[in-house]
Amino acid sequence: MTVSFRERRSGILPSHHRVERAMSGRKQARRTSVKDIRSILRLTHEHGLSVRAVSERLKISKTSVSTYLLRAREAGLCGWPLPRGWTTMRLLNGFYSGGWAVRRRI
């Protein structure tokens, strides 16, 4: 839909234009790759970086970093390097297909 001259001149946009403008400024979510998961574990356990430092370095939210660390801890991954048998496929299955239980608040 087009905006009339009067609306443009007044600076008041119809509500659907304001929503479109607000939506265009949102960040696009990206899926965390196995490489990112390995980097989270390596930076946390080998280099001793905080969740905030890891999230800033990898450009991933602090919530995502914390979630992946929690899932790793629940699976028994408490150090770096990964134990034998932890292949890329095992990480993918564990982190993305719901292989680990998600805690629910009751």
Secondary structure, DSSP 4 states (H G I P E B T S, - for coil): -PPPHHHHHHTPPPHHHHHHHHHHTSPPP-PPPHHHHHHHHHHHHTS---HHHHHHHHT--HHHHHHHHHHHHHTT--SSSPPTT--HHHHHHHHHSS-SPPP---
